[in-house]
Amino acid sequence: MKDFLHIVISVIIFCPILLFIIVYAISRKVNIRGTHAFGAASDVTTFCLFFSVPLAISVLWGVNVGAFLVMLAIILAIIFTYIDWRTKREIEVKPLLRKIWRFLFLVLSAAYILICIVGMIQSVVEYLHSV
């Protein structure tokens, strides 16, 4: 059982799109509306992407970017908080945190897709170079 759980967690970390699809499908099955199901799936996937992106970069190029990613998230949170404060003067914490978290989902998803594409191109080039 421990090995099975280890395999499932490894697959989810290496392929967060599967987690997104699973959470979205489950959310739709329990009658959550489409936009809310998408939001729930993106919220769960964002947490997974915080591990997936640095791990993928580390595997491909041997660079540890975990601390950089945390700093980027904090800087984005500061920027969003400042913008929210300047436009509304009254900061509502829950909607602000949701905006930050969803924006991080977009940034991390784009980064993960870009890393996957670059990794595939790099693998093809290395293969063709070795042939």
Long-range contacts (C-beta under 8 A, 24 or more apart in sequence): 12-48, 13-48, 13-51, 13-52, 13-55, 14-52, 14-55, 14-56, 16-45, 16-48, 16-49, 16-52, 16-112, 17-45, 19-44, 19-45, 19-48, 20-44, 20-45, 39-102, 42-102, 42-105, 43-101, 43-102, 43-105, 45-105, 45-109, 46-101, 46-102, 46-104, 46-105, 46-108, 49-104, 49-105, 49-108, 49-109, 49-112, 50-108, 52-108, 52-112, 53-108, 53-111, 53-112, 53-115, 56-112, 56-115, 56-116, 56-119, 57-115, 60-115, 60-118, 60-119, 60-122, 72-107, 73-104, 76-100, 76-103, 76-104, 76-107
